[in-house]
């Protein structure tokens, strides 16, 4: 029986917490930050949790 490999692109962008939730970081924080408000940049710095069916799919990609 074959094994499922880790999807490296997903593993670099998402991580699975100890409770099994999928954590991600926001995009749009890399360049052109002078056009964005300080409040927007402050919120983009924090991480967020992925919800729904997408989180289940990401877990299979990252944990294998």
RODOBA-530820 format. One record per residue (C-alpha): residue number from 1; x, y, z. Coordinates in nm, 2 decimals, always signed. Layout:
N
+------+--------+--------+--------+
: mifi :   east :  north :     up :
+------+--------+--------+--------+
:  NUM :      X :      Y :      Z :
...
+------+--------+--------+--------+
***
This chain:
64
+------+--------+--------+--------+
: mifi :   east :  north :     up :
+------+--------+--------+--------+
:    1 :  +0.00 :  +0.00 :  +0.00 :
:    2 :  +0.14 :  +0.34 :  -0.09 :
:    3 :  +0.18 :  +0.63 :  +0.15 :
:    4 :  +0.05 :  +0.98 :  +0.11 :
:    5 :  +0.33 :  +1.24 :  +0.10 :
:    6 :  +0.32 :  +1.58 :  +0.27 :
:    7 :  +0.22 :  +1.86 :  +0.03 :
:    8 :  +0.52 :  +2.08 :  +0.09 :
:    9 :  +0.36 :  +2.40 :  -0.04 :
:   10 :  +0.07 :  +2.36 :  +0.21 :
:   11 :  +0.31 :  +2.27 :  +0.49 :
:   12 :  +0.49 :  +2.60 :  +0.45 :
:   13 :  +0.17 :  +2.80 :  +0.47 :
:   14 :  -0.04 :  +2.61 :  +0.72 :
:   15 :  +0.02 :  +2.44 :  +1.05 :
:   16 :  -0.19 :  +2.21 :  +1.27 :
:   17 :  -0.22 :  +2.30 :  +1.63 :
:   18 :  -0.21 :  +2.06 :  +1.93 :
:   19 :  -0.60 :  +2.06 :  +1.93 :
:   20 :  -0.62 :  +1.97 :  +1.57 :
:   21 :  -0.71 :  +2.31 :  +1.43 :
:   22 :  -0.55 :  +2.45 :  +1.12 :
:   23 :  -0.36 :  +2.78 :  +1.16 :
:   24 :  -0.28 :  +3.02 :  +0.88 :
:   25 :  -0.12 :  +3.36 :  +0.85 :
:   26 :  -0.29 :  +3.64 :  +0.65 :
:   27 :  -0.17 :  +3.74 :  +0.31 :
:   28 :  -0.11 :  +4.10 :  +0.17 :
:   29 :  +0.14 :  +4.19 :  +0.44 :
:   30 :  +0.45 :  +4.17 :  +0.22 :
:   31 :  +0.46 :  +4.48 :  +0.00 :
:   32 :  +0.26 :  +4.79 :  -0.08 :
:   33 :  +0.21 :  +4.84 :  +0.29 :
:   34 :  +0.22 :  +5.22 :  +0.26 :
:   35 :  -0.12 :  +5.21 :  +0.10 :
:   36 :  -0.28 :  +5.01 :  +0.37 :
:   37 :  -0.40 :  +5.16 :  +0.70 :
:   38 :  -0.22 :  +5.08 :  +1.03 :
:   39 :  -0.53 :  +4.90 :  +1.16 :
:   40 :  -0.54 :  +4.68 :  +0.86 :
:   41 :  -0.17 :  +4.59 :  +0.89 :
:   42 :  -0.20 :  +4.52 :  +1.26 :
:   43 :  -0.48 :  +4.27 :  +1.20 :
:   44 :  -0.29 :  +4.11 :  +0.91 :
:   45 :  +0.00 :  +4.04 :  +1.15 :
:   46 :  -0.20 :  +3.80 :  +1.36 :
:   47 :  -0.28 :  +3.44 :  +1.26 :
:   48 :  -0.62 :  +3.29 :  +1.19 :
:   49 :  -0.79 :  +2.95 :  +1.20 :
:   50 :  -0.92 :  +2.78 :  +0.89 :
:   51 :  -1.28 :  +2.66 :  +0.92 :
:   52 :  -1.50 :  +2.41 :  +0.75 :
:   53 :  -1.43 :  +2.14 :  +0.49 :
:   54 :  -1.11 :  +2.32 :  +0.37 :
:   55 :  -0.95 :  +2.26 :  +0.72 :
:   56 :  -1.02 :  +1.89 :  +0.68 :
:   57 :  -0.85 :  +1.88 :  +0.34 :
:   58 :  -0.55 :  +2.08 :  +0.46 :
:   59 :  -0.50 :  +1.84 :  +0.75 :
:   60 :  -0.47 :  +1.55 :  +0.52 :
:   61 :  -0.21 :  +1.74 :  +0.31 :
:   62 :  +0.00 :  +1.87 :  +0.60 :
:   63 :  -0.01 :  +1.58 :  +0.84 :
:   64 :  +0.09 :  +1.29 :  +0.60 :
+------+--------+--------+--------+
***
